[in-house]
Amino acid sequence: GLRPLTRTEFLKWLSSAATALGVESLKGHGIRIGATLEYLLRGVPFDVVKSIGRWSSDAFTLYLRQHAVIMALYMQGTP
């Protein structure tokens, strides 16, 4: 029957897909940061993203600084 997809099973599936495509597999933390970036690029407020990602601090903003160049391209057309 159907059952919830666990983190472990998801990462196994992702690793197999990456291997089949001949690309480097993503890790759980990278996916979390990527999702945070995606929410912010879609205009979701920081406090909401913090809550969705269950971030207990503003530490995620440190990771986002690494993506400043990427974010700048998308934010130029967005107020």
N, C-alpha and C positions, 0 to 999 in steps of 0.2 A: 504494500500500500504506500500511500504518500507519507512522507515525513519531512520535517524541516531540514533545510540544507545547513549543515554545520560549517563553521569556519574552516575546519580541517578538510572536509570534503570539497568545499569550494576551492581552496588553494590547490588541492590535488588536481581538480578538474582544470583549473587555470594553468597549472604547470604542464599538464598533458597537451592542452591546446597550444601553448607556447612552443613546446617541443615539436609538435606536428607542423607548426608554421616556421620553425627554425629561428625563433626569436628568443631573447632572454625572458625568463619568467618574472612576473612581478611578485613582490612580497606583500604581506598583509599591511604593513605600515605604509608602504608606497600607495596602496590602493586607498587607504584612509585619507592620506594627504591629498591624493588626486580627487577624491570625492569632495573634500572640503573646498578645494580650488574650484571644482565644477559648480558647487552651490553658490559660491561667491560670484563667479562669473555670470551666473543666472540672476544675480541681484538679490539673493537671500541675505538678509542682514547678519552681521557678525555674531550677534548674541543668539540668533536662531541657529546658525551653523554650529556654534559652540554647544548648544543644547542637543542638536541632532547627533553630533559626533561624540557626545558624552565627554567633552573635553572639560577637565576640572580646573584648568587654568587657561591663560591666553597663550600657552606654549605653541599652539598651532600657527600663530602669527610668525614665529621664527622660521618655520618651514616655508611659509608662504613668501617670505622675503627672497628665498632662493628662486622663486618663480616670478620675480618682479618684472623681468624682461618679457616673459610670456604674457603676464597680466597686462602690462602696459599696452601691448598691441590690441587687446580686446577692449580695454577701458577707454581708449582714445575716442571711440565712437559713442561711449556711454557716459552720461553725466555722473 
